[in-house]
Amino acid sequence: MPRLLLLYKPYNVLCQFSASGGRPTLADHVDVPGIYPAGRLDTDSEGLVVLTDDGMLQARITDPRHKVEKTYWVQVDGDISEDALEQLRRGVLLNDGRTKPARAERIDEPALPPRVPPIRVRRDIPTCWIELALREGRNRQVRRMTAAVGHPTLRLVRAAVGPWRLDGMQPGQWRETAPVLSLLR
């Protein structure tokens, strides 16, 4: 049976195991041989990374043809309007084409550990949180989508990958879980 680990990747950690100029990597948090990330998170993003030792499972999780939904909690600059959310739901035009429709809704601030370092705060400009769920994974897609509707991303946390969720984990914490059999087929 394949091994599957869930990691809360901290902010400012490279989503790889190989060393890179003294910068923190996944190896600083998980010491399990033979596992690899199924998908990536940018260094300036945090949240759930699925790790597995099974190449076929890794491909099923990451390949957009399998439509595994990834859910993000996004703190954006400004007070997002229903019109901006509707644009995200329909898909927005980016420099590499229109995004697929997404699930987008405003949410209350999630119960998350403080980010280190904290995000910038501007007293005169409000922020709010949205939940954005995608079934594709372009480079820096969430950040580009929110910027395209006039609300740059301040903090980005991947909350779920398919059926797997952060569920109260802390940055750097990981746990082993059972693979979902439907993803193995």
LINDA-V452244 format. One record per pair of residues at least 4 apart in sequence whose C-alpha atoms are under 8 Angstrom apart, sorted by the first residue. I is the first residue (numbers start at 1). J is the second residue. Records with the same first field share a line. If there is no record, write none. Layout:
I->J, J
This chain:
2->52, 53, 54, 179
3->35, 52, 53, 54, 176, 177, 178, 179
4->50, 51, 52, 53, 176, 177, 178, 179
5->50, 51, 52, 174, 175, 176, 177
6->48, 49, 50, 51, 164, 166, 174, 175, 176, 177
7->47, 48, 49, 50, 51, 172, 173, 174, 175
8->46, 47, 48, 49, 166, 169, 170, 171, 172, 173, 174
9->13, 15, 26, 46, 47, 48, 49, 171, 172, 173
10->45, 46, 47, 171, 172
11->43, 44, 45, 46, 115, 116
12->24, 43, 44, 45, 46
13->23, 24, 25, 26, 43, 44
14->23, 24, 25, 26, 42, 43
15->25, 26, 37, 40, 41, 42, 43
16->25, 26, 27, 36, 37
17->25, 26, 27, 36
18->25, 27
19->23, 24, 25
20->24, 25
24->28
25->29
26->30
27->31
29->172, 173
30->174
34->53
35->51, 52, 53, 54
36->51, 52, 53
37->49, 50, 51, 52, 58
38->49, 50, 51, 52, 58, 59, 61, 62
39->49, 50, 58, 61, 62
40->49
41->45, 46, 49
42->46, 140
44->156
45->155, 156, 157, 158
46->156, 157, 158, 171
47->157, 158, 159, 166, 171
48->157, 158, 159, 160, 161, 165, 166
49->161
50->161
51->58
52->57, 58
53->58
54->58
55->59
56->60, 184
57->61, 183, 184
58->62
59->63
60->66, 68, 183, 184
61->66, 68, 183
62->66, 68
63->67
64->68, 135, 136, 137
67->135, 136
68->135, 161, 162
69->133, 134, 135, 136, 160, 161, 162
70->133, 134, 135, 158, 159, 160, 161, 162
71->131, 132, 133, 134, 158, 159, 160, 161
72->131, 132, 133, 156, 157, 158, 159, 160
73->110, 129, 130, 131, 132, 156, 157, 158, 159
74->129, 130, 131, 132, 153, 154, 155, 156, 157
75->127, 128, 129, 130, 153, 154, 155, 156
76->80, 127, 128, 129, 130, 146, 151, 152, 153, 154, 155
77->125, 126, 127, 128, 151, 152, 153, 154
78->125, 126, 127, 128, 151
79->126, 127, 128
80->84, 85, 106, 128, 151
81->85
82->86
83->87
84->88, 149, 150
85->89, 104, 105, 106
86->90, 104
87->91, 92, 149
88->92, 101, 102, 103, 104, 145, 146, 149
89->101, 102, 103, 104
90->100, 101, 102
91->98, 99, 100, 101, 102
92->98, 99, 100, 145, 148, 149
93->97, 98, 99, 148
94->98, 99, 144, 145, 148
100->134, 135, 136
101->134
102->132, 133, 134, 135
103->131, 132, 133, 134
104->130, 131, 132, 133
105->130, 131, 132
106->128, 129, 130, 131
107->128, 129, 130, 131
108->128, 129, 130
109->128, 129
112->168
113->170, 171
114->118
115->119
119->154, 155
120->154
122->126
132->142
137->141
140->144
141->145
142->146, 153
143->147, 152, 153
144->148, 152
145->149
146->150, 151, 152, 153
147->151, 152, 153
159->165, 166
160->164, 165, 166
161->165
163->180
169->173, 174
179->183, 184
180->184
181->185
